[in-house]
Amino acid sequence: MKGHSFLHVIKLVSPFVMVVLLQAAIAGFSLEVMSSVRAYVAGEALWSRSQKNAVYFLNLYLHSGDPGQFAQYQASLAVPIGDEFARWALERDPVDIESARIGFLQGGNHPEDVSGLIWLYRYFNRVSFLQEAIQEWRATDPILLELSVFGELIRSELANGPIQDDRVQFLSSRLSELNTQFTVHAKRFSTVLGEGSRAIKVMLTCINVASAATLILLLIWHTRRLVLQRQAFETALHAEKERLAWQASHDWLTGLSNRRAFEARLQSELENPAAGALGLILLDLDQFKGVNDSCGHLAGDRLLREVSRLLQQGRHADDLVARLGGDEFGLILPRCSAFDAADIAERLRRSLEQFSFAWDDRCFVATASIGVACIADRNTTLEDAMRCADAACYRAKEKGRNRVQVESGRPSVVAVTPQPREALAARA
């Protein structure tokens, strides 16, 4: 049972766990992408600035011949060359991760950003914005090569002595052109990265909102399902309680109230002093045992069901008809005078007398001995009321059956015992 309950709990929460895990995965993926894009944006700033610095310090070295400025030129040029080296390592087959890591570190990128730079380039290099940025990046390769050659050329010429002014002017002009080319590609690279990062931000935001909305909708759907299940369970439980309560208070064969419900209703009526006179009728079928013995219990059961339907005909909503056990029935008639109770009992006797019960080509006349008690004193106990009606019913049996015996001793009719109609015809 514990294992089943645990599995049931897992089944209930698994959709939420899956969506939460998906939400966490999307959030983690979003952070990783944005962090990697940010690393490229930061690296681009360093890459662009270093190219300009390389041109600037080489130009100063051209005019001054100061070795310190050449060293600064070399340090600045090492940054874009390192990034270029990393890109080549990532474009190899197979990819050289370690060389790419060394190149990015040489490019001045933060060590914690290097993994993101490699990951984004490897798996998203075909995304439009990144692909366009990479093209701008590649376009600077020949410019870097030319700048490197210029540096070595200028150093070799300065080693042979001062450079003539027209030569200096030419070299300086060429450096200015290289700087312009660097600036164009760097600006385009930065623009594409900016547009891509904004597009990625919008896309990832939409994905996170969609996943959050999915989680909310799932929560609403799951809660609604649980509420409906609870309502269905409560409805079924209520129906089961009503069924059990009905079974506890009714006779399974006839559907009438049973003795317990009859006595509870009688006690309730006796405890109500404002209810007026109360009629109480007890009825025993005459010679019911003969039907059971001659035709079997199935016949007896059907006779009891048909008698119960007959007793319920014409009853008021407040009246109660019950099967007290065997072939004994009882009726409670609220606000009923002694005269009316006796009249109702007599009509029931006549109805039963006229009722024909057939079973296997045999017909029976079913009669009843009926005892009537009218209770006006509400101080009467349940036992006294039942004893009074039962005594009247017993006297009806003693006086020949098929009669109504009122507590006051009202005369009754001649008894007729249940027997096959063919026997009645023979006696006639």
C-alpha positions as a Markdown table, in Angstrom:
| # | Residue | x | y | z |
|---|---|---|---|---|
| 1 | Met | 0.0 | 0.0 | 0.0 |
| 2 | Lys | 2.8 | 2.4 | 0.8 |
| 3 | Gly | 4.6 | 1.6 | -2.4 |
| 4 | His | 1.3 | 2.1 | -4.3 |
| 5 | Ser | 0.7 | 5.4 | -2.6 |
| 6 | Phe | 4.3 | 6.6 | -3.4 |
| 7 | Leu | 3.8 | 5.6 | -7.1 |
| 8 | His | 0.5 | 7.5 | -7.1 |
| 9 | Val | 2.2 | 10.6 | -5.7 |
| 10 | Ile | 4.9 | 10.3 | -8.3 |
| 11 | Lys | 2.3 | 10.0 | -11.0 |
| 12 | Leu | 0.5 | 13.1 | -9.7 |
| 13 | Val | 3.6 | 15.3 | -9.5 |
| 14 | Ser | 5.6 | 14.0 | -12.5 |
| 15 | Pro | 4.0 | 16.5 | -15.0 |
| 16 | Phe | 5.0 | 19.4 | -12.7 |
| 17 | Val | 8.5 | 18.0 | -12.2 |
| 18 | Met | 9.0 | 17.6 | -15.9 |
| 19 | Val | 7.8 | 21.1 | -16.7 |
| 20 | Val | 9.9 | 22.6 | -13.9 |
| 21 | Leu | 12.9 | 20.7 | -15.1 |
| 22 | Leu | 12.2 | 21.9 | -18.6 |
| 23 | Gln | 11.9 | 25.4 | -17.3 |
| 24 | Ala | 15.2 | 25.1 | -15.5 |
| 25 | Ala | 16.9 | 23.6 | -18.6 |
| 26 | Ile | 15.6 | 26.5 | -20.7 |
| 27 | Ala | 16.6 | 29.1 | -18.1 |
| 28 | Gly | 20.1 | 27.5 | -17.9 |
| 29 | Phe | 20.4 | 27.3 | -21.7 |
| 30 | Ser | 19.3 | 31.0 | -21.9 |
| 31 | Leu | 21.8 | 32.1 | -19.4 |
| 32 | Glu | 24.6 | 30.1 | -21.1 |
| 33 | Val | 23.7 | 31.6 | -24.5 |
| 34 | Met | 23.5 | 35.2 | -23.2 |
| 35 | Ser | 26.7 | 34.7 | -21.3 |
| 36 | Ser | 28.5 | 33.4 | -24.4 |
| 37 | Val | 27.1 | 36.3 | -26.5 |
| 38 | Arg | 28.2 | 38.8 | -23.9 |
| 39 | Ala | 31.7 | 37.2 | -23.9 |
| 40 | Tyr | 31.9 | 37.7 | -27.7 |
| 41 | Val | 30.7 | 41.3 | -27.3 |
| 42 | Ala | 33.4 | 41.9 | -24.6 |
| 43 | Gly | 36.0 | 40.1 | -26.7 |
| 44 | Glu | 35.1 | 42.1 | -29.8 |
| 45 | Ala | 35.8 | 45.4 | -27.9 |
| 46 | Leu | 39.2 | 44.1 | -26.9 |
| 47 | Trp | 39.9 | 42.7 | -30.4 |
| 48 | Ser | 38.9 | 46.0 | -32.1 |
| 49 | Arg | 40.8 | 48.2 | -29.7 |
| 50 | Ser | 43.9 | 46.0 | -30.0 |
| 51 | Gln | 43.9 | 46.3 | -33.8 |
| 52 | Lys | 43.7 | 50.1 | -33.6 |
| 53 | Asn | 46.4 | 50.2 | -31.0 |
| 54 | Ala | 48.7 | 48.0 | -33.1 |
| 55 | Val | 48.3 | 50.4 | -36.0 |
| 56 | Tyr | 48.8 | 53.4 | -33.7 |
| 57 | Phe | 51.9 | 52.1 | -32.0 |
| 58 | Leu | 53.4 | 50.9 | -35.3 |
| 59 | Asn | 52.9 | 54.4 | -36.8 |
| 60 | Leu | 54.6 | 55.9 | -33.7 |
| 61 | Tyr | 57.5 | 53.5 | -34.1 |
| 62 | Leu | 57.7 | 54.5 | -37.8 |
| 63 | His | 58.2 | 58.1 | -36.9 |
| 64 | Ser | 60.3 | 57.7 | -33.7 |
| 65 | Gly | 62.1 | 54.3 | -34.1 |
| 66 | Asp | 61.5 | 53.8 | -30.3 |
| 67 | Pro | 61.8 | 50.0 | -29.6 |
| 68 | Gly | 59.3 | 50.4 | -26.7 |
| 69 | Gln | 56.6 | 51.5 | -29.1 |
| 70 | Phe | 57.4 | 48.5 | -31.3 |
| 71 | Ala | 57.0 | 46.2 | -28.3 |
| 72 | Gln | 53.6 | 47.8 | -27.6 |
| 73 | Tyr | 52.7 | 47.2 | -31.2 |
| 74 | Gln | 53.6 | 43.6 | -30.9 |
| 75 | Ala | 51.6 | 43.2 | -27.7 |
| 76 | Ser | 48.6 | 44.8 | -29.3 |
| 77 | Leu | 48.9 | 42.7 | -32.4 |
| 78 | Ala | 49.1 | 39.5 | -30.4 |
| 79 | Val | 45.4 | 40.0 | -29.3 |
| 80 | Pro | 43.7 | 39.7 | -32.7 |
| 81 | Ile | 46.2 | 37.1 | -33.8 |
| 82 | Gly | 45.4 | 35.0 | -30.8 |
| 83 | Asp | 41.6 | 35.2 | -31.6 |
| 84 | Glu | 42.4 | 34.3 | -35.2 |
| 85 | Phe | 44.4 | 31.3 | -34.0 |
| 86 | Ala | 41.5 | 30.2 | -31.8 |
| 87 | Arg | 39.1 | 30.5 | -34.8 |
| 88 | Trp | 41.3 | 28.3 | -37.0 |
| 89 | Ala | 41.5 | 25.7 | -34.2 |
| 90 | Leu | 37.7 | 25.6 | -34.0 |
| 91 | Glu | 37.4 | 25.2 | -37.8 |
| 92 | Arg | 39.7 | 22.2 | -38.0 |
| 93 | Asp | 38.5 | 18.7 | -38.4 |
| 94 | Pro | 38.7 | 17.5 | -35.7 |
| 95 | Val | 38.2 | 20.5 | -33.6 |
| 96 | Asp | 41.3 | 21.4 | -31.5 |
| 97 | Ile | 39.7 | 22.6 | -28.2 |
| 98 | Glu | 43.0 | 23.1 | -26.4 |
| 99 | Ser | 44.5 | 25.2 | -29.1 |
| 100 | Ala | 41.3 | 27.3 | -29.3 |
| 101 | Arg | 41.5 | 27.8 | -25.5 |
| 102 | Ile | 45.1 | 29.0 | -25.8 |
| 103 | Gly | 44.2 | 31.4 | -28.6 |
| 104 | Phe | 41.3 | 33.0 | -26.8 |
| 105 | Leu | 43.4 | 33.4 | -23.7 |
| 106 | Gln | 46.1 | 35.1 | -25.8 |
| 107 | Gly | 43.3 | 37.3 | -27.2 |
| 108 | Gly | 42.9 | 38.7 | -23.7 |
| 109 | Asn | 39.5 | 37.0 | -23.0 |
| 110 | His | 38.6 | 36.2 | -19.4 |
| 111 | Pro | 39.4 | 32.5 | -18.6 |
| 112 | Glu | 35.8 | 31.9 | -17.4 |
| 113 | Asp | 34.5 | 33.2 | -20.7 |
| 114 | Val | 36.6 | 30.9 | -22.9 |
| 115 | Ser | 34.4 | 27.8 | -22.6 |
| 116 | Gly | 31.3 | 29.8 | -23.6 |
| 117 | Leu | 33.2 | 31.3 | -26.6 |
| 118 | Ile | 34.1 | 27.8 | -27.8 |
| 119 | Trp | 30.7 | 26.4 | -27.1 |
| 120 | Leu | 28.8 | 29.2 | -29.0 |
| 121 | Tyr | 31.2 | 29.0 | -32.0 |
| 122 | Arg | 31.0 | 25.2 | -32.3 |
| 123 | Tyr | 27.3 | 24.8 | -32.1 |
| 124 | Phe | 25.8 | 28.1 | -33.3 |
| 125 | Asn | 28.3 | 29.1 | -36.0 |
| 126 | Arg | 25.6 | 28.5 | -38.6 |
| 127 | Val | 23.1 | 30.9 | -36.9 |
| 128 | Ser | 22.6 | 33.8 | -39.3 |
| 129 | Phe | 23.9 | 36.6 | -37.0 |
| 130 | Leu | 26.9 | 34.7 | -35.8 |
| 131 | Gln | 27.7 | 33.5 | -39.3 |
| 132 | Glu | 27.7 | 37.0 | -40.6 |
| 133 | Ala | 29.9 | 38.2 | -37.6 |
| 134 | Ile | 32.4 | 35.3 | -38.4 |
| 135 | Gln | 32.6 | 36.5 | -42.0 |
| 136 | Glu | 33.6 | 40.0 | -40.8 |
| 137 | Trp | 36.1 | 38.4 | -38.5 |
| 138 | Arg | 37.6 | 36.3 | -41.3 |
| 139 | Ala | 37.8 | 39.4 | -43.5 |
| 140 | Thr | 40.4 | 40.9 | -41.1 |
| 141 | Asp | 42.8 | 38.0 | -41.6 |
| 142 | Pro | 44.6 | 39.5 | -44.7 |
| 143 | Ile | 44.7 | 42.9 | -43.0 |
| 144 | Leu | 46.4 | 41.4 | -39.9 |
| 145 | Leu | 48.9 | 39.6 | -42.2 |
| 146 | Glu | 49.6 | 42.8 | -44.0 |
| 147 | Leu | 50.0 | 44.7 | -40.7 |
| 148 | Ser | 52.5 | 42.0 | -39.4 |
| 149 | Val | 54.5 | 42.3 | -42.6 |
| 150 | Phe | 54.5 | 46.1 | -42.3 |
| 151 | Gly | 55.8 | 45.8 | -38.8 |
| 152 | Glu | 58.7 | 43.6 | -39.9 |
| 153 | Leu | 59.4 | 45.8 | -42.9 |
| 154 | Ile | 59.5 | 49.0 | -40.9 |
| 155 | Arg | 61.8 | 47.5 | -38.3 |
| 156 | Ser | 64.2 | 46.2 | -41.0 |
| 157 | Glu | 64.3 | 49.6 | -42.7 |
| 158 | Leu | 64.9 | 51.4 | -39.4 |
| 159 | Ala | 67.7 | 49.0 | -38.7 |
| 160 | Asn | 69.5 | 50.3 | -41.8 |
| 161 | Gly | 69.1 | 53.9 | -40.7 |
| 162 | Pro | 66.5 | 56.7 | -40.8 |
| 163 | Ile | 63.8 | 56.3 | -43.4 |
| 164 | Gln | 63.3 | 59.1 | -45.9 |
| 165 | Asp | 60.3 | 61.4 | -45.4 |
| 166 | Asp | 58.5 | 60.4 | -48.6 |
| 167 | Arg | 58.9 | 56.7 | -47.6 |
| 168 | Val | 57.6 | 57.5 | -44.1 |
| 169 | Gln | 54.7 | 59.3 | -45.6 |
| 170 | Phe | 53.8 | 56.4 | -47.9 |
| 171 | Leu | 54.0 | 53.8 | -45.1 |
| 172 | Ser | 52.0 | 56.0 | -42.7 |
| 173 | Ser | 49.4 | 56.5 | -45.4 |
| 174 | Arg | 49.1 | 52.7 | -45.8 |
| 175 | Leu | 48.8 | 52.2 | -42.1 |
| 176 | Ser | 46.0 | 54.7 | -42.1 |
| 177 | Glu | 44.2 | 52.7 | -44.8 |
| 178 | Leu | 44.7 | 49.5 | -42.8 |
| 179 | Asn | 43.2 | 51.2 | -39.8 |
| 180 | Thr | 40.2 | 52.3 | -41.8 |
| 181 | Gln | 39.7 | 48.8 | -43.1 |
| 182 | Phe | 39.9 | 47.4 | -39.5 |
| 183 | Thr | 37.4 | 50.0 | -38.4 |
| 184 | Val | 34.9 | 49.1 | -41.0 |
| 185 | His | 35.0 | 45.4 | -40.3 |
| 186 | Ala | 35.1 | 45.9 | -36.5 |
| 187 | Lys | 32.1 | 48.2 | -36.6 |
| 188 | Arg | 30.1 | 45.7 | -38.8 |
| 189 | Phe | 31.2 | 42.9 | -36.4 |
| 190 | Ser | 29.9 | 44.8 | -33.4 |
| 191 | Thr | 26.7 | 45.8 | -35.1 |
| 192 | Val | 25.9 | 42.2 | -36.1 |
| 193 | Leu | 26.7 | 40.9 | -32.6 |
| 194 | Gly | 24.5 | 43.6 | -31.0 |
| 195 | Glu | 21.5 | 42.8 | -33.3 |
| 196 | Gly | 22.0 | 39.1 | -32.7 |
| 197 | Ser | 22.2 | 39.4 | -29.0 |
| 198 | Arg | 19.0 | 41.5 | -28.9 |
| 199 | Ala | 17.2 | 38.9 | -31.1 |
| 200 | Ile | 18.4 | 36.1 | -28.9 |
| 201 | Lys | 17.2 | 38.0 | -25.8 |
| 202 | Val | 13.7 | 38.4 | -27.3 |
| 203 | Met | 13.6 | 34.8 | -28.5 |
| 204 | Leu | 14.8 | 33.3 | -25.2 |
| 205 | Thr | 12.4 | 35.6 | -23.3 |
| 206 | Cys | 9.5 | 34.3 | -25.4 |
| 207 | Ile | 10.6 | 30.7 | -24.8 |
| 208 | Asn | 10.8 | 31.3 | -21.0 |
| 209 | Val | 7.4 | 33.0 | -21.0 |
| 210 | Ala | 5.9 | 30.2 | -23.0 |
| 211 | Ser | 7.3 | 27.5 | -20.7 |
| 212 | Ala | 6.1 | 29.5 | -17.7 |
| 213 | Ala | 2.7 | 29.8 | -19.3 |
| 214 | Thr | 2.7 | 26.1 | -19.9 |
| 215 | Leu | 3.5 | 25.4 | -16.3 |
| 216 | Ile | 0.7 | 27.7 | -15.2 |
| 217 | Leu | -1.8 | 26.0 | -17.6 |
| 218 | Leu | -0.6 | 22.6 | -16.5 |
| 219 | Leu | -1.1 | 23.6 | -12.9 |
| 220 | Ile | -4.6 | 24.9 | -13.6 |
| 221 | Trp | -5.5 | 21.7 | -15.6 |
| 222 | His | -4.1 | 19.4 | -13.0 |
| 223 | Thr | -5.8 | 21.3 | -10.1 |
| 224 | Arg | -9.1 | 21.2 | -12.0 |
| 225 | Arg | -8.7 | 17.5 | -12.6 |
| 226 | Leu | -8.0 | 16.9 | -8.9 |
| 227 | Val | -11.0 | 19.0 | -8.0 |
| 228 | Leu | -13.2 | 17.1 | -10.4 |
| 229 | Gln | -11.8 | 13.8 | -9.1 |
| 230 | Arg | -12.6 | 15.0 | -5.5 |
| 231 | Gln | -16.1 | 16.0 | -6.5 |
| 232 | Ala | -16.6 | 12.7 | -8.2 |
| 233 | Phe | -15.3 | 10.9 | -5.1 |
| 234 | Glu | -17.5 | 12.9 | -2.8 |
| 235 | Thr | -20.5 | 12.3 | -5.1 |
| 236 | Ala | -19.8 | 8.5 | -5.1 |
| 237 | Leu | -19.2 | 8.6 | -1.3 |
| 238 | His | -22.5 | 10.4 | -0.8 |
| 239 | Ala | -24.3 | 8.0 | -3.1 |
| 240 | Glu | -22.7 | 5.1 | -1.2 |
| 241 | Lys | -23.7 | 6.5 | 2.1 |
| 242 | Glu | -27.3 | 7.0 | 0.8 |
| 243 | Arg | -27.3 | 3.4 | -0.5 |
| 244 | Leu | -26.1 | 2.0 | 2.8 |
| 245 | Ala | -28.5 | 4.2 | 4.7 |
| 246 | Trp | -31.3 | 3.0 | 2.5 |
| 247 | Gln | -30.3 | -0.6 | 3.0 |
| 248 | Ala | -30.1 | -0.1 | 6.7 |
| 249 | Ser | -33.7 | 1.3 | 6.8 |
| 250 | His | -35.4 | -0.7 | 4.1 |
| 251 | Asp | -36.4 | -4.3 | 3.4 |
| 252 | Trp | -34.3 | -5.8 | 0.6 |
| 253 | Leu | -37.2 | -7.8 | -0.8 |
| 254 | Thr | -40.1 | -5.4 | -1.0 |
| 255 | Gly | -38.3 | -2.0 | -0.8 |
| 256 | Leu | -40.5 | -1.0 | 2.1 |
| 257 | Ser | -39.1 | 0.5 | 5.3 |
| 258 | Asn | -37.9 | -2.2 | 7.7 |
| 259 | Arg | -38.8 | -2.6 | 11.4 |
| 260 | Arg | -36.0 | -0.4 | 12.6 |
| 261 | Ala | -37.1 | 2.5 | 10.4 |
| 262 | Phe | -40.7 | 1.8 | 11.4 |
| 263 | Glu | -40.0 | 2.0 | 15.1 |
| 264 | Ala | -37.8 | 5.1 | 14.7 |
| 265 | Arg | -40.6 | 6.9 | 12.8 |
| 266 | Leu | -43.2 | 5.8 | 15.4 |
| 267 | Gln | -41.0 | 7.0 | 18.2 |
| 268 | Ser | -40.6 | 10.4 | 16.4 |
| 269 | Glu | -44.4 | 10.7 | 16.0 |
| 270 | Leu | -45.0 | 9.8 | 19.6 |
| 271 | Glu | -42.6 | 12.5 | 20.7 |
| 272 | Asn | -44.4 | 15.2 | 18.7 |
| 273 | Pro | -47.2 | 16.5 | 20.9 |
| 274 | Ala | -48.6 | 18.8 | 18.3 |
| 275 | Ala | -49.1 | 16.1 | 15.7 |
| 276 | Gly | -52.6 | 15.2 | 16.7 |
| 277 | Ala | -54.1 | 11.6 | 16.7 |
| 278 | Leu | -51.9 | 8.9 | 15.3 |
| 279 | Gly | -53.2 | 5.7 | 13.5 |
| 280 | Leu | -51.2 | 2.6 | 13.8 |
| 281 | Ile | -52.0 | -0.6 | 11.8 |
| 282 | Leu | -50.4 | -4.0 | 12.0 |
| 283 | Leu | -51.2 | -6.5 | 9.3 |
| 284 | Asp | -50.5 | -10.3 | 9.1 |
| 285 | Leu | -51.2 | -12.3 | 5.9 |
| 286 | Asp | -53.5 | -15.2 | 6.6 |
| 287 | Gln | -52.1 | -18.7 | 5.8 |
| 288 | Phe | -49.0 | -17.2 | 4.0 |
| 289 | Lys | -47.1 | -20.3 | 5.1 |
| 290 | Gly | -49.5 | -22.4 | 2.9 |
| 291 | Val | -48.3 | -20.5 | -0.2 |
| 292 | Asn | -44.6 | -21.0 | 0.7 |
| 293 | Asp | -45.2 | -24.7 | 1.4 |
| 294 | Ser | -47.3 | -25.5 | -1.7 |
| 295 | Cys | -45.5 | -23.3 | -4.3 |
| 296 | Gly | -42.1 | -22.6 | -2.8 |
| 297 | His | -40.3 | -19.5 | -1.4 |
| 298 | Leu | -40.1 | -17.8 | -4.8 |
| 299 | Ala | -43.8 | -17.7 | -4.9 |
| 300 | Gly | -44.0 | -16.4 | -1.4 |
| 301 | Asp | -41.4 | -13.7 | -2.2 |
| 302 | Arg | -43.4 | -12.5 | -5.2 |
| 303 | Leu | -46.6 | -12.5 | -3.1 |
| 304 | Leu | -45.0 | -10.3 | -0.5 |
| 305 | Arg | -43.8 | -7.9 | -3.2 |
| 306 | Glu | -47.2 | -7.6 | -4.8 |
| 307 | Val | -48.9 | -7.1 | -1.4 |
| 308 | Ser | -46.4 | -4.4 | -0.6 |
| 309 | Arg | -47.3 | -2.6 | -3.8 |
| 310 | Leu | -51.0 | -2.9 | -2.9 |
| 311 | Leu | -50.5 | -1.5 | 0.6 |
| 312 | Gln | -48.7 | 1.6 | -0.8 |
| 313 | Gln | -51.6 | 2.5 | -3.2 |
| 314 | Gly | -53.5 | 5.6 | -2.2 |
| 315 | Arg | -51.2 | 6.4 | 0.8 |
| 316 | His | -50.5 | 10.0 | 1.8 |
| 317 | Ala | -47.0 | 11.4 | 1.6 |
| 318 | Asp | -46.7 | 11.4 | 5.4 |
| 319 | Asp | -47.9 | 7.8 | 5.7 |
| 320 | Leu | -45.3 | 5.0 | 6.2 |
| 321 | Val | -45.7 | 1.4 | 5.1 |
| 322 | Ala | -43.1 | -1.1 | 6.4 |
| 323 | Arg | -42.5 | -4.8 | 6.3 |
| 324 | Leu | -41.8 | -5.7 | 9.9 |
| 325 | Gly | -40.7 | -9.3 | 9.1 |
| 326 | Gly | -42.0 | -12.4 | 7.5 |
| 327 | Asp | -45.6 | -11.7 | 6.4 |
| 328 | Glu | -46.1 | -8.9 | 8.9 |
| 329 | Phe | -46.6 | -5.3 | 7.7 |
| 330 | Gly | -47.2 | -2.1 | 9.6 |
| 331 | Leu | -48.6 | 1.3 | 8.7 |
| 332 | Ile | -48.2 | 4.6 | 10.5 |
| 333 | Leu | -50.9 | 7.2 | 9.7 |
| 334 | Pro | -50.1 | 10.6 | 11.1 |
| 335 | Arg | -53.0 | 13.0 | 11.9 |
| 336 | Cys | -55.5 | 10.2 | 11.5 |
| 337 | Ser | -58.6 | 9.7 | 13.7 |
| 338 | Ala | -59.7 | 6.3 | 15.0 |
| 339 | Phe | -62.6 | 6.3 | 12.6 |
| 340 | Asp | -60.4 | 7.1 | 9.6 |
| 341 | Ala | -57.8 | 4.5 | 10.7 |
| 342 | Ala | -60.4 | 1.8 | 10.9 |
| 343 | Asp | -61.8 | 2.8 | 7.5 |
| 344 | Ile | -58.4 | 2.6 | 5.9 |
| 345 | Ala | -57.8 | -0.8 | 7.5 |
| 346 | Glu | -61.1 | -2.1 | 6.2 |
| 347 | Arg | -60.4 | -0.8 | 2.7 |
| 348 | Leu | -57.0 | -2.6 | 2.8 |
| 349 | Arg | -58.7 | -5.8 | 3.9 |
| 350 | Arg | -61.2 | -5.6 | 1.0 |
| 351 | Ser | -58.4 | -4.9 | -1.5 |
| 352 | Leu | -56.4 | -7.9 | -0.3 |
| 353 | Glu | -59.5 | -10.1 | -0.3 |
| 354 | Gln | -60.2 | -9.1 | -3.9 |
| 355 | Phe | -56.5 | -9.5 | -4.9 |
| 356 | Ser | -55.8 | -12.7 | -6.9 |
| 357 | Phe | -52.4 | -14.2 | -6.7 |
| 358 | Ala | -51.5 | -16.7 | -9.5 |
| 359 | Trp | -48.5 | -19.1 | -9.5 |
| 360 | Asp | -48.0 | -22.1 | -11.8 |
| 361 | Asp | -51.7 | -22.2 | -12.9 |
| 362 | Arg | -52.8 | -22.0 | -9.3 |
| 363 | Cys | -54.7 | -19.0 | -8.0 |
| 364 | Phe | -54.9 | -17.9 | -4.3 |
| 365 | Val | -57.0 | -15.5 | -2.4 |
| 366 | Ala | -54.8 | -13.6 | 0.0 |
| 367 | Thr | -56.5 | -12.2 | 3.1 |
| 368 | Ala | -55.1 | -10.5 | 6.2 |
| 369 | Ser | -55.7 | -10.1 | 9.9 |
| 370 | Ile | -55.5 | -6.4 | 10.7 |
| 371 | Gly | -55.1 | -4.8 | 14.1 |
| 372 | Val | -55.7 | -1.0 | 14.5 |
| 373 | Ala | -54.7 | 1.3 | 17.3 |
| 374 | Cys | -55.4 | 5.0 | 17.5 |
| 375 | Ile | -53.1 | 6.9 | 19.8 |
| 376 | Ala | -54.3 | 10.2 | 21.1 |
| 377 | Asp | -52.1 | 10.4 | 24.2 |
| 378 | Arg | -48.6 | 11.2 | 23.2 |
| 379 | Asn | -47.3 | 10.0 | 26.6 |
| 380 | Thr | -47.8 | 6.5 | 25.2 |
| 381 | Thr | -44.5 | 4.7 | 24.8 |
| 382 | Leu | -43.3 | 2.9 | 21.7 |
| 383 | Glu | -43.6 | -0.5 | 23.4 |
| 384 | Asp | -47.2 | 0.3 | 24.6 |
| 385 | Ala | -48.3 | 1.4 | 21.1 |
| 386 | Met | -46.8 | -1.6 | 19.4 |
| 387 | Arg | -48.3 | -3.9 | 22.1 |
| 388 | Cys | -51.7 | -2.4 | 21.7 |
| 389 | Ala | -51.7 | -2.8 | 17.8 |
| 390 | Asp | -50.2 | -6.3 | 18.1 |
| 391 | Ala | -52.9 | -7.4 | 20.6 |
| 392 | Ala | -55.6 | -6.1 | 18.2 |
| 393 | Cys | -54.0 | -8.1 | 15.3 |
| 394 | Tyr | -53.8 | -11.2 | 17.5 |
| 395 | Arg | -57.5 | -10.9 | 18.4 |
| 396 | Ala | -58.4 | -10.6 | 14.7 |
| 397 | Lys | -56.6 | -13.9 | 14.1 |
| 398 | Glu | -58.4 | -15.5 | 17.0 |
| 399 | Lys | -61.7 | -14.4 | 15.7 |
| 400 | Gly | -61.3 | -16.1 | 12.4 |
| 401 | Arg | -58.8 | -14.0 | 10.4 |
| 402 | Asn | -59.7 | -11.9 | 7.3 |
| 403 | Arg | -61.0 | -9.2 | 9.6 |
| 404 | Val | -60.1 | -5.8 | 11.1 |
| 405 | Gln | -59.9 | -5.6 | 14.9 |
| 406 | Val | -59.8 | -2.1 | 16.3 |
| 407 | Glu | -58.5 | -1.5 | 19.8 |
| 408 | Ser | -62.0 | -0.5 | 20.9 |
| 409 | Gly | -63.3 | -3.9 | 19.7 |
| 410 | Arg | -65.0 | -2.9 | 16.4 |
| 411 | Pro | -66.9 | -5.9 | 14.7 |
| 412 | Ser | -65.2 | -7.4 | 11.8 |
| 413 | Val | -66.0 | -9.6 | 8.8 |
| 414 | Val | -65.9 | -13.3 | 8.3 |
| 415 | Ala | -62.5 | -15.0 | 7.8 |
| 416 | Val | -61.4 | -16.5 | 4.5 |
| 417 | Thr | -58.2 | -18.5 | 4.4 |
| 418 | Pro | -55.9 | -18.3 | 1.4 |
| 419 | Gln | -56.4 | -21.4 | -0.8 |
| 420 | Pro | -56.5 | -22.4 | -4.5 |
| 421 | Arg | -59.5 | -21.0 | -6.4 |
| 422 | Glu | -60.4 | -24.5 | -7.6 |
| 423 | Ala | -60.9 | -25.5 | -4.0 |
| 424 | Leu | -63.2 | -22.5 | -3.5 |
| 425 | Ala | -65.2 | -23.4 | -6.5 |
| 426 | Ala | -65.6 | -27.0 | -5.3 |
| 427 | Arg | -66.9 | -25.8 | -1.9 |
| 428 | Ala | -69.4 | -23.6 | -3.7 |
